[in-house]
């Protein structure tokens, strides 16, 4: 075929960081002249309306990622894309098996966004997943880790050769990000003259540990009139709402759920707080910094220490320590906003990252901007 054909495979577009990254990459690939298919196990999710222009959505109509195997095999045999990029561990495994069954020359690259040692050791099912990763991941044509911490964990946990794992940061700083951040924000807490707002964002799940953030906020609230907004949706909503009530914070804590555009919130927050117990590379931390918002983060594995240069660009505190998190937030609130060094942002900008991904997918510099 004359035009290189790229396929990006993931379970759905439910609204997580991986989905956002894949769409940013898809936009970058189209801009370089590639034909791009966004191949979804199931074409559903909050981000479906945000698929970039020029990207074709392929719905495999599978009820689960596992049952997308045979439809993906059929797609690979029919379309024969030049390269296939998959992300998220279940999708990565299905992509590698499908490539073997399809018997095509499609170069298959997998992207790992989390640390396997934390994600796959809590149950029998997850231990089985870990064994499959150890067997199948070495069969990928290239492996991409989203941070050095993830790369190190892949090598240690899966026994991979370090030379086979490439570290490529996420392309989360885009022109679109800056444009979206400048859009109007109709929320009474962000109006002029209102108390400072501390912002958290992410799925309401155990990994993000928003319970620690809420407890930390209670400590800050005792010292100053501030408010807390946590953007996102998830299975722990009722537990977090109960904690807010128990601490008597109903008037100063809001959980508005998933929002299409979180960046006006981010740009106008007094502090962005990441309370995660573990991460791969927290996109929201990078985006907040790129918008000039002061940040506080847990020193969780992995990502925040890399992003914040060991604490040079933002406060790092121990995982699960609400008192330390409260103290760090309080200190940041007392300081003036700062201007971040512009060179810091380059590894996270879309054009730079797109070029790195194209190299991993087997394309040379003729496809660079």
C-alpha positions as CSV (number, residue, x, y, z in Angstrom):
1,X,0.0,0.0,0.0
2,X,1.2,3.5,-0.7
3,X,0.2,5.2,2.5
4,X,1.4,3.6,5.7
5,X,-1.5,2.2,7.7
6,X,-1.5,2.3,11.4
7,X,-3.9,0.6,13.8
8,X,-4.3,1.6,17.4
9,X,-6.0,-1.1,19.6
10,X,-7.5,-0.6,23.0
11,X,-10.6,-1.9,24.9
12,X,-12.8,1.2,24.6
13,X,-12.9,5.0,25.1
14,X,-14.1,5.1,28.7
15,X,-12.2,8.2,29.5
16,X,-8.9,7.2,31.1
17,X,-5.4,8.5,30.6
18,X,-4.5,5.8,28.1
19,X,-7.4,6.5,25.9
20,X,-6.6,10.2,25.9
21,X,-2.9,9.5,25.0
22,X,-3.9,7.2,22.1
23,X,-6.2,9.8,20.6
24,X,-3.4,12.4,20.9
25,X,-1.1,10.0,19.1
26,X,-3.7,9.2,16.4
27,X,-4.1,13.0,15.8
28,X,-0.3,13.3,15.5
29,X,-0.1,10.3,13.1
30,X,-2.8,11.7,10.8
31,X,-1.0,15.0,10.8
32,X,2.1,13.2,9.5
33,X,0.1,11.6,6.6
34,X,-0.7,8.2,7.9
35,X,-4.0,6.4,7.6
36,X,-5.1,5.6,11.1
37,X,-7.7,3.1,12.5
38,X,-8.7,3.3,16.1
39,X,-9.6,-0.4,16.7
40,X,-11.8,-0.8,19.8
41,X,-12.9,-4.0,21.4
42,X,-16.2,-2.1,22.1
43,X,-16.9,1.3,20.6
44,X,-18.2,2.9,23.7
45,X,-17.1,5.5,26.3
46,X,-17.0,9.2,27.1
47,X,-14.2,9.9,24.6
48,X,-16.1,8.7,21.5
49,X,-17.1,12.2,20.7
50,X,-13.5,13.3,20.8
51,X,-12.0,11.0,18.1
52,X,-9.8,13.1,15.9
53,X,-10.9,14.0,12.4
54,X,-9.5,11.6,9.8
55,X,-9.3,8.6,12.2
56,X,-11.5,5.7,11.3
57,X,-13.2,3.9,14.3
58,X,-13.3,0.1,14.0
59,X,-15.8,-1.5,16.4
60,X,-15.0,-5.2,17.1
61,X,-18.3,-5.4,19.0
62,X,-16.8,-7.5,21.7
63,X,-18.4,-7.6,25.2
64,X,-15.0,-7.9,26.8
65,X,-11.4,-7.4,25.7
66,X,-10.8,-11.1,25.8
67,X,-13.6,-11.8,23.3
68,X,-12.1,-9.3,20.9
69,X,-9.4,-11.8,19.9
70,X,-11.0,-13.4,16.9
71,X,-12.5,-10.1,15.5
72,X,-9.0,-8.6,15.8
73,X,-7.4,-11.5,14.0
74,X,-10.0,-11.0,11.2
75,X,-9.2,-7.3,11.1
76,X,-5.5,-7.9,10.8
77,X,-5.9,-10.4,8.0
78,X,-8.3,-8.2,6.1
79,X,-6.6,-4.8,6.5
80,X,-3.0,-5.8,7.1
81,X,-1.9,-2.6,8.7
82,X,1.7,-1.7,8.5
83,X,1.9,-1.5,12.3
84,X,-0.3,-2.1,15.3
85,X,0.1,-0.2,18.6
86,X,-1.8,-1.6,21.6
87,X,-2.1,-0.3,25.2
88,X,-3.3,-1.6,28.6
89,X,-2.2,-5.0,29.7
90,X,-5.3,-7.1,28.6
91,X,-5.3,-5.4,25.2
92,X,-1.5,-5.9,24.8
93,X,-1.9,-9.6,25.3
94,X,-4.8,-9.9,22.9
95,X,-2.8,-7.9,20.3
96,X,0.2,-10.2,20.6
97,X,-1.9,-13.4,20.3
98,X,-3.9,-12.0,17.4
99,X,-0.7,-11.1,15.5
100,X,0.5,-14.7,15.9
101,X,-2.8,-16.2,14.7
102,X,-3.3,-13.7,11.8
103,X,0.2,-14.6,10.4
104,X,0.8,-11.2,9.0
105,X,3.9,-9.0,8.8
106,X,2.2,-6.2,10.8
107,X,4.8,-4.8,13.3
108,X,3.2,-5.1,16.7
109,X,4.2,-2.6,19.4
110,X,2.8,-2.6,23.0
111,X,2.6,0.3,25.4
112,X,2.7,-0.4,29.1
113,X,1.3,2.4,31.2
114,X,1.4,0.9,34.7
115,X,3.8,-1.1,36.9
116,X,3.0,-4.8,36.5
117,X,4.2,-5.6,40.0
118,X,1.4,-3.5,41.5
119,X,-1.3,-4.3,39.0
120,X,-1.0,-8.1,38.8
121,X,-0.3,-9.6,42.2
122,X,-3.5,-9.2,44.2
123,X,-5.5,-12.2,43.0
124,X,-5.3,-15.5,41.3
125,X,-6.6,-13.9,38.1
126,X,-4.0,-11.2,38.2
127,X,-1.2,-13.6,38.9
128,X,-2.3,-15.5,35.8
129,X,-2.2,-12.3,33.9
130,X,1.4,-11.7,35.1
131,X,2.4,-15.2,33.8
132,X,0.9,-14.4,30.4
133,X,2.8,-11.1,30.3
134,X,6.1,-12.8,31.1
135,X,5.5,-15.3,28.2
136,X,4.0,-12.9,25.6
137,X,5.6,-9.5,26.1
138,X,9.0,-10.6,24.8
139,X,7.3,-11.5,21.5
140,X,6.4,-7.9,20.8
141,X,8.4,-6.2,18.1
142,X,8.9,-3.2,20.5
143,X,7.9,-2.5,24.0
144,X,7.2,1.1,25.2
145,X,7.1,2.1,28.9
146,X,5.6,5.5,29.8
147,X,8.3,6.2,32.4
148,X,11.6,4.9,33.6
149,X,9.9,3.6,36.7
150,X,7.6,1.5,34.5
151,X,10.5,0.3,32.4
152,X,12.5,-0.8,35.5
153,X,9.4,-2.6,36.8
154,X,8.9,-4.4,33.5
155,X,12.5,-5.6,33.5
156,X,12.4,-6.7,37.1
157,X,8.9,-8.3,37.2
158,X,8.7,-9.8,33.7
159,X,12.4,-10.6,33.3
160,X,12.7,-8.6,30.1
161,X,16.0,-7.5,28.5
162,X,16.5,-3.8,29.4
163,X,17.6,-3.0,25.9
164,X,14.2,-4.0,24.5
165,X,12.2,-1.5,26.6
166,X,12.0,2.0,25.3
167,X,10.9,4.9,27.6
168,X,8.6,7.3,25.8
169,X,6.6,9.9,27.8
170,X,3.0,10.6,27.0
171,X,2.2,13.4,24.5
172,X,0.0,15.2,26.9
173,X,1.1,18.8,26.2
174,X,-0.6,19.8,23.0
175,X,-1.9,23.0,21.4
176,X,-5.4,21.6,22.0
177,X,-4.6,21.4,25.8
178,X,-3.8,25.1,25.9
179,X,-6.8,26.0,23.8
180,X,-9.2,23.9,26.0
181,X,-7.7,25.4,29.2
182,X,-8.6,28.9,28.0
183,X,-12.3,28.1,27.5
184,X,-14.8,29.7,30.0
185,X,-15.5,27.9,33.2
186,X,-18.9,28.3,34.6
187,X,-18.6,27.1,38.2
188,X,-19.3,29.4,41.2
189,X,-16.2,28.2,43.2
190,X,-13.9,29.5,40.5
191,X,-15.4,32.9,40.3
192,X,-13.3,35.9,41.2
193,X,-13.0,36.5,44.9
194,X,-13.9,33.0,45.9
195,X,-11.6,30.9,48.3
196,X,-8.7,28.9,46.7
197,X,-9.6,25.6,45.1
198,X,-7.5,22.4,45.5
199,X,-8.1,20.1,42.5
200,X,-7.7,16.4,42.1
201,X,-8.6,14.4,39.0
202,X,-8.8,10.8,38.0
203,X,-10.9,7.6,38.3
204,X,-12.5,7.2,41.7
205,X,-10.7,3.9,42.4
206,X,-8.3,2.5,44.9
207,X,-5.2,3.4,42.9
208,X,-5.9,7.2,43.0
209,X,-6.4,7.1,46.9
210,X,-8.7,10.1,47.0
211,X,-9.6,9.2,50.6
212,X,-6.1,10.4,51.6
213,X,-6.6,13.6,49.6
214,X,-10.0,14.3,51.3
215,X,-8.4,13.7,54.8
216,X,-5.6,16.0,53.8
217,X,-8.0,18.6,52.7
218,X,-9.8,18.4,56.1
219,X,-6.4,19.3,57.7
220,X,-5.9,22.3,55.4
221,X,-9.5,23.4,55.9
222,X,-8.9,23.7,59.6
223,X,-6.2,26.3,58.8
224,X,-7.8,28.2,55.9
225,X,-11.0,28.7,54.0
226,X,-10.3,26.5,50.9
227,X,-12.4,24.1,48.8
228,X,-11.7,20.8,47.1
229,X,-12.9,19.6,43.7
230,X,-12.2,16.0,42.5
231,X,-13.0,15.4,38.8
232,X,-13.7,11.8,37.7
233,X,-16.1,8.9,38.2
234,X,-15.6,5.4,39.5
235,X,-16.6,2.6,41.8
236,X,-15.6,4.3,45.1
237,X,-17.9,7.3,44.7
238,X,-20.3,6.3,47.5
239,X,-17.4,5.6,49.9
240,X,-15.7,8.9,49.2
241,X,-19.0,10.8,49.6
242,X,-19.5,9.1,52.9
243,X,-16.1,10.1,54.0
244,X,-16.8,13.7,53.1
245,X,-20.0,13.6,55.2
246,X,-18.2,11.9,58.1
247,X,-15.6,14.8,58.1
248,X,-18.3,17.4,57.9
249,X,-17.0,18.8,54.6
250,X,-20.1,18.7,52.4
251,X,-20.1,22.5,51.8
252,X,-16.5,22.6,50.7
253,X,-15.9,19.4,48.7
254,X,-17.4,18.7,45.3
255,X,-17.2,15.5,43.2
256,X,-18.8,16.6,39.9
257,X,-18.0,13.4,38.0
258,X,-16.4,13.0,34.6
259,X,-16.1,16.3,32.7
260,X,-15.3,16.5,28.9
261,X,-12.8,19.3,29.5
262,X,-11.0,19.3,32.8
263,X,-8.4,21.9,31.8
264,X,-10.2,25.1,32.7
265,X,-10.5,23.7,36.2
266,X,-6.9,22.8,36.2
267,X,-5.7,26.2,34.9
268,X,-7.7,28.0,37.6
269,X,-7.0,25.8,40.6
270,X,-4.7,27.1,43.3
271,X,-3.1,23.7,43.7
272,X,-3.3,20.5,41.9
273,X,-2.9,17.5,44.2
274,X,-2.0,13.9,43.1
275,X,-2.7,11.4,45.9
276,X,-2.1,8.1,44.0
277,X,-0.8,5.0,45.6
278,X,0.8,4.0,42.3
279,X,1.0,5.3,38.8
280,X,2.7,4.7,35.5
281,X,3.1,8.3,34.4
282,X,0.3,10.6,35.7
283,X,-0.8,12.7,32.8
284,X,-2.8,15.1,34.9
285,X,0.3,16.1,36.9
286,X,2.2,17.0,33.7
287,X,-0.8,18.9,32.3
288,X,-1.3,20.9,35.5
289,X,2.3,21.9,35.5
290,X,2.2,22.8,31.8
291,X,-0.7,25.2,32.6
292,X,1.3,26.8,35.4
293,X,-0.6,25.3,38.3
294,X,1.5,24.5,41.4
295,X,1.4,20.8,42.2
296,X,1.8,18.5,45.2
297,X,2.1,14.7,44.7
298,X,2.7,11.5,46.5
299,X,6.1,10.0,45.8
300,X,4.4,6.9,44.4
301,X,5.9,4.4,42.0
302,X,6.2,5.5,39.4
303,X,6.3,8.8,37.5
304,X,5.9,11.8,39.9
305,X,9.6,11.8,41.0
306,X,10.6,11.8,37.4
307,X,8.2,14.5,36.4
308,X,9.0,16.7,39.4
309,X,12.8,16.2,39.1
310,X,13.0,14.7,42.5
311,X,11.0,17.5,44.1
312,X,12.5,20.5,42.3
313,X,9.3,21.4,40.4
314,X,6.8,20.4,43.1
315,X,6.3,18.9,46.6
316,X,6.6,15.1,47.0
317,X,5.2,13.4,50.1
318,X,4.9,9.8,51.2
319,X,2.0,7.6,49.9
320,X,-1.0,7.5,52.2
321,X,0.3,10.2,54.5
322,X,-2.6,12.7,54.8
323,X,-0.8,14.9,57.3
324,X,2.3,15.4,55.1
325,X,0.0,16.0,52.1
326,X,-1.9,18.6,54.0
327,X,1.3,20.4,55.1
328,X,2.6,20.4,51.5
329,X,-0.6,21.8,50.2
330,X,-0.6,24.5,52.9
331,X,2.9,25.5,52.0
332,X,2.2,25.7,48.3
333,X,-0.9,27.9,49.0
334,X,1.3,30.4,50.8
335,X,3.7,30.7,47.9
336,X,3.3,32.8,44.7
337,X,2.7,31.0,41.4
338,X,5.8,30.3,39.4
339,X,6.9,30.1,35.8
340,X,8.1,26.7,34.8
341,X,11.3,26.3,32.8
342,X,10.1,25.8,29.2
343,X,12.7,23.2,28.3
344,X,11.1,20.9,30.9
345,X,8.0,20.4,28.8
346,X,9.7,19.2,25.5
347,X,9.6,15.4,26.3
348,X,5.8,15.6,26.8
349,X,4.9,17.7,23.7
350,X,3.0,15.9,21.0
351,X,5.3,16.4,18.0
352,X,8.4,15.2,19.9
353,X,6.5,12.1,21.3
354,X,4.9,11.3,17.9
355,X,8.3,11.1,16.3
356,X,9.5,8.7,19.0
357,X,6.5,6.5,18.6
358,X,7.0,6.4,14.8
359,X,10.6,5.2,15.3
360,X,9.3,2.4,17.6
361,X,6.6,1.5,15.0
362,X,9.4,1.1,12.4
363,X,9.3,4.3,10.5
364,X,12.4,6.5,9.8
365,X,13.0,10.2,9.8
366,X,11.2,10.7,6.5
367,X,8.0,10.8,8.5
368,X,9.2,13.3,11.0
369,X,8.0,16.9,11.1
